[in-house]
Amino acid sequence: MSINGVDTDFAVMIIWGAIFAIFVLKLFQSIRLVPTKSAYIVERLGKYHSTLDAGFHALIPFIDKVAYIHDLKEETIDVPPQECFSSDEVNVEVDGVIYISVTDPVKASYGITDYRYAAIQLAQTTTRSVIGTLDLDRTFEERDLISAKVVEVLDEAGSMWGMRVHRYEIKNITPPETVKNAMEMQVNAERERRALLAKSEGDKQSKINRSEGIMAETINRSEGEMQRRINEAEGKAQEILTLAKATSESIERLAVVISAEGGQSALRMQLGEQYMRQLDGLSKKDSRIVLPGNLVNFEYWMDSIGLKDDKKQTAKK
């Protein structure tokens, strides 16, 4: 009996020790330190009780338990590649990434089983739907349209799942190899066309510049020639005016001298000298000149131009 009693007491002590250890363990587990940007969902007896925010919290052992832990920071979720058909029946492979964050921990815990998996599936189906309305060329140009549509659908569903979709980005749109080769050929052809167009535009502009240069040179030359002729004409006109002015002054002075006393006699003397020099030139060989009969009558010539001898006039008087 004693041996059995000792064995029984030892067994009871082990049981109570185990119970105490479990109690202490549960007591420590009931103390929770919640980090910043985290939320703990507490259930009491299997029913939602409260949401623990950042800080120190104490739970009731064996009654309360943390059922879900949510990170409230923005997180990225990769959307696996999937095959989509465009409106022109071209099969393309599309993948992307979603940026989401939990806004309502309770809905994220009880509104859906796995909000991450649900967001991936909804993003894939929406992407297939949007790409099905676009042809192949527009799928590369309308990335923003596809992303906006996926965000719109996910945000609508996310309000019931306790999460918010910030943005959705398409990483790759991969067409089949044959289509890729055809697109590369098209791009090369377009590049060559642009190169030829740029070259022709360059030649055209070069010819235009050259013709404009020739035209400007011609205009400059013509304007220079015109200015030269104007300057020559003005010079000749000025020369004529100067000669006319000098002749006019000479005539005026000559008239003054002639009208003065003894002026006509001096003029007759000067003209007489010129007359004798001209007559001396008539003796040259091979000279044929038709002269009036009274050429040698000097007095007749002087009288005909109104230069009469002052002495004769005085004698007549």
C-alpha positions as CSV (number, residue, x, y, z in Angstrom):
1,M,0.0,0.0,0.0
2,S,2.7,2.4,0.9
3,I,4.5,1.6,-2.3
4,N,1.3,2.1,-4.2
5,G,0.5,5.2,-2.2
6,V,3.9,6.7,-3.0
7,D,3.3,5.9,-6.7
8,T,-0.1,7.5,-6.5
9,D,1.2,10.7,-4.8
10,F,4.0,11.0,-7.3
11,A,1.6,10.7,-10.2
12,V,-0.7,13.3,-8.7
13,M,2.3,15.7,-8.3
14,I,3.2,15.2,-11.9
15,I,-0.3,15.9,-13.0
16,W,-0.5,19.1,-10.9
17,G,2.9,20.1,-12.1
18,A,1.8,19.7,-15.7
19,I,-1.4,21.6,-15.0
20,F,0.6,24.4,-13.4
21,A,3.1,24.5,-16.3
22,I,0.2,24.7,-18.7
23,F,-1.4,27.5,-16.7
24,V,1.9,29.5,-16.6
25,L,2.4,28.9,-20.3
26,K,-1.2,30.2,-21.0
27,L,-0.6,33.1,-18.7
28,F,2.4,34.1,-20.7
29,Q,0.6,33.6,-23.9
30,S,-2.2,35.8,-22.7
31,I,0.2,38.8,-22.6
32,R,0.5,40.2,-26.1
33,L,2.7,43.0,-27.4
34,V,1.2,44.2,-30.8
35,P,3.8,45.9,-33.1
36,T,3.0,49.1,-35.0
37,K,1.0,48.8,-38.2
38,S,-0.4,45.4,-37.0
39,A,-3.8,44.2,-35.8
40,Y,-4.6,41.1,-33.8
41,I,-8.1,39.5,-34.0
42,V,-9.1,38.1,-30.6
43,E,-11.8,35.4,-30.2
44,R,-13.4,34.6,-26.9
45,L,-14.8,31.1,-26.7
46,G,-14.7,30.8,-30.5
47,K,-16.5,34.1,-31.2
48,Y,-15.0,37.4,-32.3
49,H,-14.3,39.6,-29.3
50,S,-12.0,42.5,-30.2
51,T,-9.2,43.8,-32.4
52,L,-5.9,44.6,-30.7
53,D,-4.1,47.7,-31.9
54,A,-0.4,48.5,-31.4
55,G,0.7,48.3,-27.7
56,F,0.5,46.0,-24.6
57,H,-2.6,43.8,-24.1
58,A,-3.5,41.1,-21.6
59,L,-6.0,38.3,-22.4
60,I,-7.9,35.9,-20.3
61,P,-6.1,32.5,-20.4
62,F,-8.0,29.5,-21.8
63,I,-10.9,31.9,-22.9
64,D,-9.3,34.4,-25.2
65,K,-7.1,33.6,-28.1
66,V,-5.5,35.4,-31.1
67,A,-7.2,33.9,-34.1
68,Y,-5.8,36.2,-36.9
69,I,-2.8,38.5,-37.2
70,H,-2.8,41.1,-40.0
71,D,-0.1,43.4,-41.2
72,L,-1.5,46.8,-42.0
73,K,1.4,48.0,-44.1
74,E,1.1,48.1,-47.9
75,E,2.2,44.9,-49.5
76,T,2.9,43.7,-53.0
77,I,1.4,40.5,-54.5
78,D,2.7,39.0,-57.7
79,V,0.1,38.0,-60.2
80,P,1.3,34.9,-62.0
81,P,1.5,34.9,-65.9
82,Q,-1.6,34.0,-67.6
83,E,-2.7,33.5,-71.2
84,C,-5.1,36.1,-72.7
85,F,-6.7,36.5,-76.1
86,S,-7.0,39.9,-77.7
87,S,-9.9,41.0,-79.8
88,D,-8.0,40.0,-83.0
89,E,-7.5,36.4,-81.6
90,V,-3.8,36.8,-80.6
91,N,-2.7,34.8,-77.6
92,V,-0.5,36.9,-75.2
93,E,0.9,36.1,-71.8
94,V,0.4,38.8,-69.1
95,D,1.6,39.1,-65.6
96,G,1.6,41.9,-63.1
97,V,1.8,43.0,-59.5
98,I,-0.8,44.3,-57.0
99,Y,-0.2,46.8,-54.2
100,I,-2.8,46.3,-51.4
101,S,-3.2,47.0,-47.7
102,V,-5.6,45.8,-45.1
103,T,-8.0,48.5,-44.0
104,D,-10.5,46.5,-41.9
105,P,-8.9,43.5,-40.1
106,V,-12.3,42.1,-39.1
107,K,-13.6,41.8,-42.7
108,A,-10.2,40.6,-43.9
109,S,-10.6,37.8,-41.3
110,Y,-14.2,36.8,-41.7
111,G,-15.3,38.4,-45.0
112,I,-13.2,36.0,-47.1
113,T,-11.0,32.9,-46.6
114,D,-7.9,34.3,-48.3
115,Y,-8.0,37.9,-49.5
116,R,-4.6,37.6,-51.2
117,Y,-5.6,34.7,-53.3
118,A,-8.9,36.3,-54.1
119,A,-7.2,39.5,-55.2
120,I,-4.9,37.5,-57.5
121,Q,-7.8,35.6,-59.1
122,L,-9.9,38.7,-59.6
123,A,-7.0,40.6,-61.1
124,Q,-6.4,37.8,-63.6
125,T,-10.0,37.5,-64.7
126,T,-10.4,41.3,-65.0
127,T,-7.1,41.5,-67.1
128,R,-8.4,38.8,-69.4
129,S,-11.7,40.6,-69.8
130,V,-10.1,43.9,-70.6
131,I,-7.5,42.5,-73.0
132,G,-10.3,40.7,-74.8
133,T,-11.8,44.1,-75.8
134,L,-8.5,45.4,-77.3
135,D,-6.5,44.4,-80.3
136,L,-2.9,43.4,-80.0
137,D,-1.4,46.8,-80.8
138,R,-3.6,48.6,-78.3
139,T,-2.7,46.1,-75.5
140,F,0.8,47.6,-75.5
141,E,-0.5,51.2,-75.6
142,E,-3.4,50.8,-73.1
143,R,-1.5,49.5,-70.0
144,D,-3.0,52.4,-68.0
145,L,-6.5,51.5,-69.1
146,I,-6.0,47.9,-68.1
147,S,-4.5,48.8,-64.7
148,A,-7.2,51.3,-64.0
149,K,-10.0,48.8,-64.8
150,V,-8.4,46.1,-62.6
151,V,-8.0,48.6,-59.7
152,E,-11.6,49.7,-60.1
153,V,-12.9,46.1,-59.9
154,L,-10.6,45.1,-57.0
155,D,-11.4,48.2,-55.0
156,E,-15.1,47.5,-55.3
157,A,-14.6,43.9,-54.1
158,G,-12.0,45.0,-51.5
159,S,-14.5,47.1,-49.6
160,M,-16.2,43.8,-48.7
161,W,-12.9,42.0,-48.0
162,G,-11.5,44.7,-45.7
163,M,-8.7,45.7,-48.0
164,R,-7.8,48.5,-50.3
165,V,-6.1,48.1,-53.7
166,H,-3.7,51.0,-54.3
167,R,-2.6,50.2,-57.8
168,Y,-2.0,47.4,-60.3
169,E,0.9,47.4,-62.7
170,I,1.4,45.1,-65.7
171,K,4.9,43.8,-65.8
172,N,5.0,42.0,-69.1
173,I,2.9,41.4,-72.1
174,T,4.5,38.7,-74.1
175,P,3.1,37.8,-77.5
176,P,3.9,34.5,-79.4
177,E,7.2,34.2,-81.1
178,T,5.8,34.4,-84.6
179,V,3.9,37.6,-83.7
180,K,7.0,39.0,-82.0
181,N,9.0,38.4,-85.2
182,A,6.3,40.1,-87.3
183,M,6.2,43.0,-84.9
184,E,10.0,43.4,-85.1
185,M,9.8,43.4,-88.9
186,Q,7.1,46.0,-88.7
187,V,9.2,48.1,-86.3
188,N,12.2,47.8,-88.6
189,A,10.2,48.8,-91.6
190,E,8.7,51.7,-89.8
191,R,12.2,52.7,-88.6
192,E,13.5,52.5,-92.2
193,R,10.6,54.5,-93.5
194,R,11.3,57.2,-90.9
195,A,14.9,57.2,-91.8
196,L,14.1,57.6,-95.5
197,L,11.6,60.3,-94.7
198,A,14.1,62.1,-92.5
199,K,16.7,61.9,-95.3
200,S,14.3,63.2,-97.9
201,E,13.3,66.0,-95.5
202,G,17.0,66.8,-95.0
203,D,17.6,66.8,-98.8
204,K,14.6,69.0,-99.3
205,Q,15.7,71.4,-96.6
206,S,19.2,71.4,-98.0
207,K,17.9,72.3,-101.5
208,I,15.7,75.0,-100.0
209,N,18.6,76.5,-98.1
210,R,20.8,76.3,-101.1
211,S,18.2,78.0,-103.3
212,E,17.5,80.6,-100.7
213,G,21.3,81.3,-100.5
214,I,21.5,81.7,-104.3
215,M,18.4,83.9,-104.2
216,A,19.9,86.0,-101.4
217,E,23.2,86.2,-103.3
218,T,21.5,87.3,-106.5
219,I,19.4,89.9,-104.7
220,N,22.5,91.2,-103.0
221,R,24.4,91.4,-106.3
222,S,21.4,93.1,-108.0
223,E,21.0,95.5,-105.2
224,G,24.8,96.2,-105.3
225,E,24.7,96.7,-109.1
226,M,21.6,98.9,-108.7
227,Q,23.3,100.9,-106.0
228,R,26.4,101.2,-108.1
229,R,24.4,102.5,-111.1
230,I,22.6,104.9,-108.8
231,N,25.9,106.2,-107.4
232,E,27.3,106.5,-110.9
233,A,24.1,108.3,-112.1
234,E,24.2,110.6,-109.1
235,G,27.9,111.2,-109.7
236,K,27.3,112.1,-113.4
237,A,24.3,114.2,-112.4
238,Q,26.5,116.0,-109.9
239,E,29.2,116.3,-112.5
240,I,26.7,117.8,-115.0
241,L,25.4,120.1,-112.3
242,T,28.9,121.2,-111.4
243,L,29.8,121.8,-115.1
244,A,26.6,123.6,-115.7
245,K,27.2,125.7,-112.6
246,A,30.8,126.4,-113.6
247,T,29.7,127.2,-117.2
248,S,27.0,129.4,-115.9
249,E,29.4,131.3,-113.6
250,S,31.9,131.5,-116.5
251,I,29.2,132.9,-118.8
252,E,28.1,135.4,-116.2
253,R,31.7,136.5,-115.6
254,L,32.3,136.7,-119.3
255,A,29.2,138.8,-119.7
256,V,30.4,141.1,-117.0
257,V,33.8,141.4,-118.6
258,I,32.3,142.0,-122.1
259,S,29.9,144.7,-120.7
260,A,32.8,146.4,-119.0
261,E,34.8,149.2,-120.9
262,G,37.3,147.6,-123.3
263,G,35.8,144.1,-122.8
264,Q,34.6,143.6,-126.3
265,S,38.1,144.6,-127.6
266,A,39.8,142.0,-125.4
267,L,37.3,139.3,-126.5
268,R,37.9,140.2,-130.1
269,M,41.7,139.9,-129.5
270,Q,41.3,136.5,-127.9
271,L,39.0,135.2,-130.6
272,G,41.3,136.6,-133.2
273,E,44.2,134.6,-131.8
274,Q,42.0,131.4,-131.9
275,Y,40.9,132.3,-135.4
276,M,44.5,132.6,-136.7
277,R,45.4,129.2,-135.1
278,Q,42.5,127.5,-136.8
279,L,43.5,129.0,-140.1
280,D,47.0,127.8,-139.7
281,G,45.7,124.2,-139.3
282,L,44.1,124.3,-142.7
283,S,47.5,124.1,-144.4
284,K,48.0,120.5,-143.3
285,K,48.1,117.9,-146.1
286,D,45.0,115.8,-147.0
287,S,42.8,118.3,-145.2
288,R,39.5,118.8,-147.0
289,I,37.2,121.4,-145.5
290,V,34.3,123.3,-147.0
291,L,34.4,126.9,-145.9
292,P,32.4,129.9,-146.7
293,G,33.7,132.4,-149.2
294,N,34.2,135.2,-146.7
295,L,36.2,133.1,-144.2
296,V,39.1,135.4,-144.4
297,N,37.0,138.4,-143.6
298,F,37.5,138.5,-139.8
299,E,35.6,141.7,-139.4
300,Y,32.5,140.1,-140.9
301,W,32.6,137.2,-138.4
302,M,33.0,139.5,-135.5
303,D,30.2,141.7,-136.7
304,S,27.9,138.6,-137.1
305,I,28.3,137.7,-133.4
306,G,27.9,141.2,-132.3
307,L,31.5,142.0,-131.3
308,K,32.1,145.3,-133.1
309,D,35.4,147.3,-132.8
310,D,35.1,149.9,-130.1
311,K,37.4,152.3,-132.0
312,K,35.2,152.2,-135.1
313,Q,32.1,152.8,-133.0
314,T,33.8,155.7,-131.3
315,A,34.8,157.1,-134.7
316,K,31.3,156.8,-136.0
317,K,30.0,158.7,-133.1
